[in-house]
Every structure is written in C-alpha cells, then in structure tokens.
Amino acid sequence: MSTIKKIKNLKELSTSNDRFEGAHLLCPGCAHSIIVRELMNCTDDNLVISSNTGCLEVSTAVYPYTSWDTSWIHIGFENAATAVAGAEAMYKARKRKGTLKDPDAPVKFVAFGGDGSTYDIGFQWLSGAVERGHDFTYICLDNEVYANTGGQRSSSTPIGASATTSPAGRVSYGEKMMKKDLVGIMAAHGAPYVAQMAPNKWKDMIKKMQRALATEGPVYLNAISACTTEWKFDPKDTISITDLATDSLVFPLYEIIDGRELNITYRPKNIIPVKDYLGAQGRFKHLFKPQWKHILDEWQTNVDKQWEYLQRREEAKV
Amino acid sequence: MAEKWDIQEVEVWDGNFAAAQAMRQAQIDVVAAYPITPSTPIVEGYAKFLSDGYVDGEFVMVESEHAAMSGCVGAAAAGGRVATATSSQGFALMVEVLYQASGMRLPIVLNVVNRALASPLNVRGDHSDMYLGRDSGWIQMDAFNAQEAYDLNLIAFKVGEDASVRLPVMVHQDGFITSHTAQNIYPLSDAEAYAFIGDYQPIDEMLDFTKPVTYGAQTEEDWHYEHKAKQHKAILDSRPVIDKVFEEFEKKTGRKYNRVENYMMDDAEVAVVALGTSVETARIVAQEMRAEGIKAGVVAPRVIRPFPFDNIRESLSGMKAIACMDRSSPGGALGALYNEVTAALYAGGSKAIMTNYIYGLGGRDLTLDSLRDIYRELDANAKSGKRTGKIQQFVGLRGPKLEYFE
C-alpha cells in the first residue's frame, strides 16, 4: 500500500530518497530540476517516469549517462503521456497475471512535458490518455516557450513576449496571442484532479504532487518553470522571478477537483502590479516603450479578470 | 485466466480473424490499437475476445495510430508481450514510433494489412505501406494467404522475443484479398500455440525497480552511429533464428516456411519474383506456362527484412530472364524489389535479363492474362538473349503503354 510521505522541512525534502542525479545538463537556474527533484522526493513509491522530447529529456539522458535513478522512458516529442499509459496498462496486466517481480510494491506513473509538447504538439496524446482514465500524473514544466530549440513561441507564450518566431521589432510587440488556458481544458476532461503550482511555493507544490500521486486516475499539474535563458533574467533569480509571477497573480495557484470544484490555494498578502513581473524579464522589455503601453494595460486587465473569475468560481463552488 | 477457445481442426477464417486468433493465443499482455480499414477487424476481433473473456490482457483503444505504437512501446518497455495492427495511412502515422520501437529493441508484433497510401485516397491493397517500413529496423514477414497470416503471427512472437534477437516484427498480408477472404485454416490448439511461443521473458523491464533502466536516451555523433550499426547487425543476425523457428514450426505443423519461397524453380529458366497474394496467382500461371513449353518458376521473399540476399541469389541463379513485380508506386525510380533483387544477382555475376513490372496499385487486380503476358515476354527475352521492351513497364494500366529505363 502506498502512503503519503510526511515531509517536515525543505532541507529534509531536498535530500530524501533522491532519485534525480544532480549531474545533468540543464541551465544553471533552470526551474525544471527543482520541480522534478521535488516530485521524486515527495514519495517513496516506485516511479515509472516518461518525458517528452524537450529541455528535460535532452539534459538528463545523454548516453552513456542518465540522471534517472528510476525507470525512465522517452519516445518522441509528443507521446510521453501515451508511453507512460502503455506502461501503466502493462503494470495492470502483469499484476493480474502474477508476472511482476515485486507485485506488492506501490508504483506511480508520471509523465513530464514542456509547454511545447503539452500545449501544442503532444496535446492530442495527453487528451487521449486523460480521457481513457489511465492512473498517471502528467506534469507540464511550463516555461512558456520552445526553450530546447532556442526560444520559439508556443501556445503557452503570453501576449507581448518576444520569442524567435514572434520577435518584438520596430512595428511589433512580439507574441500576439493570449496564453492558452490548458488547466481549464484539462479540468474539462473530467480529470479527478487538476492543479497549477509553482516551485517558490514548495509546500503548496508538494501537497499537490502528493495528492496527484495518491489520486486514482489521470491528473494534470501545470507548473510554472521560470526559464533563465529565454525569459532573460539572472540565473540566481529563478525563485524571486517566480515569486513575482505568483504575487502579481500572473500565475495564480489553484486546483480543480473532478472538473467541478475550484479552490484557490495561494492568496498573496500584497498583490504586486503585473508590470513588476514583466519588467524583471528581458522578454518583455520592449513593452515598456510608450508605443506599447496599451499592451501593458491589457495585461493588467486580463490578470485582474482571471483572478476575479477564479474567485467567483471558488465562491460558487464550481 | 482467460477462457479457452473451442478450436476446431479446420476453421473458416479470413486473414484478419486468423491474425486476431493468433494474437489471442499468444496471450498478449497489452494491445494498444486504433482501427483502420482493412485491418479494423483484427482490432475488433481482439476487442470481442476481451469482452467475452477469452483474453485477460489490457486493451487500450487509443486516439491515433501514432498513439497506438507509442502505447505499445511504453508497454513493451514495461516487460510484457505486446502487439497491434494497422494499415496504410495509420501505418504512415506510426512511422516515427516504428523507428523508436526498433531502436529500443522492443519485440512488438505489428500486423500490417497492406493498403495503398494516399493521395488519392484508396482503401484497397497494394504494397506502398509495406515498402514504407523497409528501413524501419523491423523484421518484416509476408503472408500470401490467411493460413500464413495465422502461422506467421505465431512465428513472429517467437522470433522477435528470442533473447538474441529482441526486435519488433511486422506480419504483412494483402488488404481485402487476404484480410477479408475466408479460407480453411488449420490452427493449433490454444495450448499448442502458446507452448510454441512460450512465456514472455522480460529483459531490461521498467517494472523491475531493483535495476532502473533508461529507455530512449540521446546519442549524438559520438555514439549514434555505433548504436545504429549494432541494430543493423542485430537484424542481420536474426537470420539463423528465423530459420530455426521455421524448422520448429514445421516439426509442429508440417507447414514449411523459408526466407525465400521457391515454386517450380528446380529446372526453371524464367522466373517471376513477387510478394503477397500475387505469388499464388503467379504460381498458377507458371504451372500453366509449362504446358506452353516455358520453363516458368516463381520466387517469393517470405522475409523481406532482413533481406534474404543470399537466398535470392541462390534461388535465381542460372535464370535467363527475371521479372520483379513491384506493387507500389516507384516515385521516380525502379521498383524497390527490382533494385534489391538485381543487387543480389549482380553480386553473383548473374547474366539474367531483368525486367521491373509495376502493377496492381490501389487494388487493381493482377489478372492471369497479365501474368501470361509477362511470362511470354520473359520467354522472348530469354530466347533472344536481350530485353525486348524497356526495363520498367506498367501492367494493367489504362491508356498508352508506360515504360521507362533502358
């Protein structure tokens, strides 16, 4: 039987049952490794992990090395959800037939994808695996850009960000589209648990990860993963940039249970202006020119509206 | 435990149902599948077995063929028996993952019910999907009728799962002609069939946590070449294993398979080389041609990958004229079968006059008359000692005759 592991403090969490080796090739300051390590440390259960092609994958399994001290598989850019779903089906079949080496040890199935593979190219595979009800947790490491291939826009890239395929220029403020609401879309699948989380609020993140692993059925977790390279900030500022994201409510933290019950899990004591978050990153620098002031205004209006929407849903218990 | 099927000595099954029955008897742990004409009845058949309790594995009905093969790869890496089925566009959608399955050395069995590739959209049988798989690193076996589709499925599990092989295997049959035509089938009992294949032996399984495994690593210019070369070696080294499994199958059933199947080749002077159902048509015509005094034979690769280079050369040695029949649009080249057979013969110093016939695209029938004409042309080539037409000719095509290459 699997039990929820008790975690006293961050120091203990950071060293307990460490199955993600520190020797990987992710950029200094990349939030991916924080999120992955905390997922792997928050449980003592056996883990089968899959990854889509992306920063995490190319940085952690370059032959003849691997950072994964557990079962790990990568197939393609789009199919980590299906890979782990196949493994989960095999686990069920072999458990029933009695061919597992250790049939009583609890096993959890987890897929990781970046926003490129989750919001865009792998969306169909994620949707299918969640619809079929596989017992797995999908974690999107959402850095709002195709970081692995050098900073092209994804459908998670927010309006006004400069990406290499939607660059800011003399006559353009960069990305024109709003960020896709994938959390809402995954909740609409009827998944038993969907949540948005951030590594700066580690207790909230661990709670959501542990709930995800304890939930029977498909779970979607969207994790903000600040990207020092493409967001253009100093690598030492990963957590403080993430603080700005959660405290400006650009990245609100909440959960949706059974697609019908929304709870906000973090309310900043002092809500900071959105422009403080945007101004701390090179990707939004151009928005502070007078000609794009309306984009800054639009940003604040959208964040206010979304926060209002989330609060009303929570209040109405829907 | 799954229910046993009350199997008769002779059953009347089409190729699809024969394949589905073989999959049931193999007691597959996971089938991840997506339906597509003409292979759909394999998937439906398996689903019905499941709902009637004849199968106790998992059946994952995914949202695309790409996901079907992705699920198969994840499942196979988790250490159990895995199979699925597809055709045509579905096969094309799977291609990315086919290469990944073979690169990870996962012994998945894929039934490919051959069908043309669009555009124009066409549901009938030709070999363009089969040809699309030929560099994918899978073992490819070709059934010419429903009985063979059944037999080769059992053989495919045993070959692919052999500890020295560990490669995925495709079993091909022709869309509709084989897949939807009911024939008398002589199956093995459930117990015999399963005993022939044996229990699945997991290697490097993701569900053994005492030995963590990393599947699908990245290798760049420092290692990729060695890995791909090793994979090529593995598929070539499967040749003796395939021969051994064919022998074991013959002992059990009396049905003899060879990597290249020869028909009336002992004293033949001209030969047709073909794949799929065309082989049986060619055999009928070859027999008929003997009455006309043409020493006709038929050579058919049973195993397409690993390509039976030596066997082809041996089978066709001493031929005066050879027709290679390609049922796939050659896209600006000679047909693939022609190229591969010719390469094998050239290495052996053959002086045979080679012709490449393109035929049957999109399910156009290969008629007895077309084959009679082909044999007569081979005979004329053989007698005159030179090619009477061009190297590549389209047969059974409307309009003026199309022929290329001299």
Interface residues (C-beta under 8 A of the other chain):
Chain A: N46 V48 S50 E57 V58 A61 V62 Y63 P64 T66 W68 D69 T70 S71 W72 I73 H74 I75 G76 E78 N79 T82 A83 V84 A85 G86 A87 A89 M90 Y91 K92 A93 R94 R96 K97 T99 L100 K101 D102 A105 V107 Q124 W125 S127 G128 E131 R132
Chain B: D29 V30 A32 D56 G57 E58 V60 M61 V62 E63 S64 H66 A67 S70 G71 C72 V73 G74 A75 A76 A77 A78 G79 G80 V82 E96 V97 Q100 Y200 P202 M206 L207 D208 F209 T210 P212 V213 T214 Y215 G216 A217 Q218 T219 E220 W223 H227
